[in-house]
Amino acid sequence: MPEIADLGIGWEWEYDADFVFTLDKYCQQAGLSSYLVHPHNLSETWEKVQDGSLCFGSFLDRASDNVEGIGTLVWYLKAKGTPLINDPALLPRANDKSTMHLELLAKGVDVPYTIIVGPQEGNHIHDVPELQHVGAPFIIKPANGGGGRGVILGAQDKVDVVKARKILLGDKMLLQEEIQPAQLPVGMAWFRTFMVDENIHVCWWNKDTHVYRPVLPVEEAEFGLERLRSITRKIGEVCDLTLFSTEIAQSTDGRFVAIDYVNDQPDFRPRSRTPDGVPDSVLDSIVTDIVHWARWCVRDDGKKDLPLASSEERKDPENG
């Protein structure tokens, strides 16, 4: 009989350890088997999967962007029909900010005024589009990449665009208006939300210090922040990922504007370990959601007695 792991977890970043080991522990507590795939046991794991002695009921990928072998494993599992967080076939589109910008705009999501500059444009002043509608200062972003890499803040004119093109060779650029956040009684109206399956977690996020704190239910009601959930859900419908984070700001004119559209690999360092980490209570909920998702994926294997997702949005078909 092959070894069956209900949830495989591919990881390699040392700062993912707290998140991964917590997820591993929560799986065990829920009666699910988990299997950690790291570069140190990748070869052994690959051999077992290929000879059929190891099977995964579901798989969370936190490493294929940096470890080619884990990427190979993930694509192999996809071909076998294994449920994945996240499906690698969806990532090129979801991570292309220019594509997401246009699709979110079509979906009715408010986004910053943006000029998309093609990979062969912006080499000279004369082929830089007119910038009056983005204002100054504005932001220059590469269409691909994450974690703030390649983002240029405080751009003023076409000269800055030409300079950026020398850095962002071969990529599309987004020239984007700078959104000024409203100042609410409790602080800056800038947020990060996390979506896991259909569950949404909302945090205040300071764009200058990168410090989080959870949005309390009373704050959500008082400041009309329910829209953060509907916007995140629309983004989820567009990108079709199981897990991602997004950045949303309420502007001084009251608009809720999606800023950083899709991050398929959120930084899950906990606040208890680093000042700008995800609040531990939020991270605990995210881990729980992933466990419930994995449980949902394997619910036909005789483990029907285990609890399903606690979210009101997911219903047990057996109980209505």
C-alpha positions in Angstrom: 0.0 0.0 0.0 1.3 3.5 -0.9 1.9 6.1 1.8 -0.9 8.7 1.4 -0.4 12.2 2.6 -3.6 14.3 2.8 -1.6 17.5 2.4 1.8 17.9 0.9 3.6 21.2 1.7 6.5 22.3 -0.6 8.7 25.0 1.0 12.3 26.2 1.1 12.4 29.7 2.6 13.8 29.6 6.1 11.3 32.3 7.3 8.4 30.0 6.3 9.3 27.6 9.0 6.9 28.9 11.7 4.0 28.9 9.2 4.9 25.5 7.8 5.4 23.8 11.1 2.2 25.3 12.5 0.3 24.0 9.4 1.8 20.6 9.9 0.8 20.6 13.6 -2.8 21.7 12.8 -3.1 18.9 10.2 -2.1 16.3 12.8 -4.6 17.8 15.3 -7.4 17.5 12.6 -6.5 13.9 11.9 -4.9 14.7 8.6 -1.6 13.4 7.4 0.9 15.9 6.1 4.2 15.6 4.3 6.8 18.3 4.1 8.8 18.6 0.9 12.0 20.6 1.2 15.1 20.7 -1.0 16.8 18.3 1.5 14.3 15.5 0.8 13.2 16.5 -2.7 15.0 13.7 -4.5 13.6 11.0 -2.2 10.1 12.4 -2.4 10.3 12.6 -6.2 11.3 8.9 -6.4 8.5 7.8 -4.1 5.9 9.8 -6.1 7.1 8.4 -9.4 7.2 4.7 -8.2 3.8 5.1 -6.6 4.9 4.6 -3.0 3.8 8.1 -2.1 0.5 9.9 -3.0 -0.8 13.3 -2.1 -4.4 14.1 -1.5 -3.7 17.8 -2.0 -0.6 20.0 -2.2 0.4 23.5 -1.0 3.2 25.0 -3.1 5.5 27.6 -1.4 8.7 26.9 -3.3 8.4 26.2 -7.0 9.3 29.8 -7.9 12.7 29.2 -6.4 13.2 25.4 -6.5 12.9 23.9 -10.0 12.5 20.4 -8.7 9.5 21.3 -6.6 8.0 23.0 -9.6 8.5 19.7 -11.6 6.7 17.8 -8.7 3.8 20.3 -8.7 3.3 20.0 -12.5 3.4 16.2 -12.2 0.8 16.3 -9.4 -1.4 18.6 -11.5 -1.3 16.1 -14.4 -2.4 13.5 -11.9 -5.4 15.6 -10.9 -4.2 16.5 -7.4 -5.8 19.7 -5.9 -3.2 22.4 -5.6 -2.6 25.7 -3.8 -2.0 27.3 -6.3 -2.5 25.8 -9.7 0.7 26.6 -11.6 -1.1 27.0 -14.8 -3.0 30.1 -13.4 0.1 31.9 -12.1 1.5 33.6 -15.2 -1.8 35.4 -15.8 -2.5 36.2 -12.2 1.0 37.6 -11.7 0.9 39.8 -14.7 -0.1 43.1 -13.3 -1.0 44.5 -16.7 -3.4 41.7 -17.4 -4.9 41.8 -14.0 -5.3 45.6 -14.3 -7.4 45.3 -17.4 -9.5 42.4 -16.2 -10.2 43.9 -12.8 -11.2 47.1 -14.5 -13.6 45.2 -16.7 -15.0 43.5 -13.6 -15.8 46.8 -12.0 -13.0 46.9 -9.5 -11.6 50.4 -8.9 -7.9 50.5 -9.8 -5.5 53.4 -10.0 -5.3 55.3 -13.3 -2.6 53.4 -15.2 -0.7 53.6 -18.5 0.7 50.3 -19.6 3.9 50.6 -21.5 4.9 47.7 -23.7 8.3 46.0 -23.4 9.7 47.8 -26.5 8.4 51.2 -25.4 9.9 53.8 -23.1 13.5 53.6 -24.4 13.4 57.2 -25.5 11.5 60.3 -24.4 9.6 60.5 -27.6 8.0 57.1 -27.2 6.8 57.6 -23.6 3.1 58.3 -23.4 1.8 61.6 -22.1 1.6 61.5 -18.3 -0.8 64.2 -17.4 -3.5 61.8 -16.3 -1.3 59.9 -13.9 -0.1 63.1 -12.2 3.1 63.6 -10.3 4.6 61.9 -8.4 3.5 58.6 -9.9 4.6 55.0 -9.5 6.4 52.7 -12.0 5.9 49.0 -11.6 7.1 46.0 -13.6 4.2 44.0 -14.9 5.8 40.8 -13.5 7.4 40.3 -10.1 6.3 40.7 -6.5 7.5 41.8 -3.1 8.0 45.3 -4.3 10.9 44.3 -6.6 11.4 46.8 -9.4 8.8 49.2 -8.1 9.9 52.9 -8.4 8.2 55.4 -6.2 8.1 59.1 -6.6 8.6 59.2 -10.4 8.1 62.7 -11.7 8.4 62.8 -15.5 9.3 61.0 -18.8 12.9 61.0 -17.9 12.2 58.7 -14.9 10.3 56.4 -17.3 13.3 56.1 -19.6 15.5 55.4 -16.6 13.1 52.7 -15.4 13.1 51.1 -18.8 16.9 50.6 -18.5 16.2 48.6 -15.3 13.1 46.8 -16.4 14.4 45.4 -19.7 11.9 43.2 -21.6 9.0 43.7 -19.2 5.9 45.7 -19.5 5.7 48.7 -17.2 2.7 50.2 -15.4 2.8 54.0 -14.9 0.3 54.4 -12.1 -1.2 57.3 -10.2 -0.2 57.5 -6.6 -3.3 57.0 -4.4 -3.5 59.2 -1.3 -5.2 57.2 1.5 -7.9 58.7 3.7 -7.0 59.3 7.3 -9.6 57.6 9.5 -9.9 58.2 13.3 -8.0 55.0 13.9 -5.3 55.6 11.2 -4.4 55.3 7.6 -7.1 53.7 5.4 -4.7 51.1 3.8 -5.4 47.4 4.0 -4.2 44.0 3.1 -6.7 41.2 2.7 -6.0 37.4 2.5 -8.3 35.0 0.7 -8.1 31.2 1.3 -10.6 29.3 -0.7 -13.6 31.5 -0.1 -12.6 32.8 3.3 -11.4 36.4 3.6 -9.3 37.9 6.4 -8.9 41.7 6.5 -6.1 43.7 8.1 -5.1 47.3 8.5 -1.7 47.7 6.8 0.6 50.7 7.1 2.2 51.2 3.6 5.1 53.1 5.2 6.0 50.8 8.2 4.4 47.6 6.8 2.9 46.9 10.2 -0.4 44.9 10.3 -3.3 44.7 12.7 -6.6 42.9 12.3 -9.7 44.9 11.3 -12.1 44.4 14.2 -15.7 43.7 13.4 -16.8 46.9 15.1 -14.3 48.9 12.8 -15.6 47.1 9.8 -19.1 48.2 10.5 -18.3 51.7 11.7 -16.1 52.6 8.7 -18.0 50.7 6.0 -15.1 48.3 5.4 -17.4 45.5 4.3 -16.5 46.5 0.7 -13.0 45.2 1.3 -14.5 41.7 1.3 -16.5 42.2 -1.9 -13.5 43.6 -3.7 -11.3 40.8 -2.6 -13.9 38.3 -3.7 -14.1 39.9 -7.2 -10.3 39.7 -7.4 -10.5 36.1 -6.5 -13.1 35.5 -9.3 -10.7 37.1 -11.8 -7.4 35.4 -10.8 -9.1 32.1 -9.8 -6.4 31.3 -7.2 -7.1 29.3 -4.0 -4.9 31.5 -1.8 -3.6 35.0 -2.4 -3.3 38.4 -0.8 -4.2 41.8 -2.2 -3.6 45.5 -1.2 -6.5 47.9 -1.1 -6.7 51.6 -0.1 -9.5 53.9 0.6 -8.6 57.2 -1.1 -9.2 60.7 0.2 -12.2 60.9 -2.2 -13.8 57.8 -0.7 -12.9 55.3 -3.4 -11.8 51.8 -2.4 -8.9 51.2 -4.8 -7.1 47.9 -5.5 -3.4 48.8 -5.4 -1.3 45.6 -5.5 -3.7 43.2 -7.2 -2.5 39.6 -6.6 0.2 38.1 -4.5 0.2 34.4 -4.8 3.0 33.9 -2.2 2.1 36.1 0.8 4.8 36.6 3.4 3.5 34.5 6.3 6.1 35.4 8.9 4.1 35.8 12.2 3.9 39.1 14.1 5.3 37.3 17.2 8.6 36.8 15.3 8.9 40.0 13.3 7.3 43.5 13.8 5.9 43.6 10.3 4.6 40.0 10.3 1.0 38.9 9.9 -0.9 39.1 13.2 -0.8 35.7 14.8 -4.5 35.5 15.1 -5.0 36.1 11.4 -2.2 33.6 10.5 -3.9 31.1 12.8 -7.2 31.5 10.9 -5.4 31.2 7.5 -3.7 28.0 8.6 -7.1 26.6 9.8 -8.6 27.5 6.4 -5.9 25.6 4.6 -6.5 22.6 6.8 -10.2 22.7 6.1 -9.4 23.0 2.4 -7.2 20.0 2.5 -9.9 18.1 4.5 -12.4 19.1 1.9 -10.2 17.7 -0.9 -10.0 14.2 0.8 -13.5 14.0 2.3 -14.3 10.9 0.1 -11.6 8.8 1.7 -13.6 7.7 4.7 -12.8 10.6 7.0 -16.3 12.1 7.0 -16.4 12.4 10.8 -13.8 15.2 10.8 -15.0 18.8 11.0 -15.4 20.7 7.8 -14.8 24.4 7.2 -16.1 26.7 9.8 -16.8 29.5 7.3 -20.5 30.3 6.9 -19.7 30.6 3.2 -19.0 26.8 2.7 -21.8 24.5 3.4 -21.6 20.7 4.1 -23.7 19.1 1.3 -24.6 16.3 3.7 -26.2 18.7 6.1 -27.5 21.3 3.7 
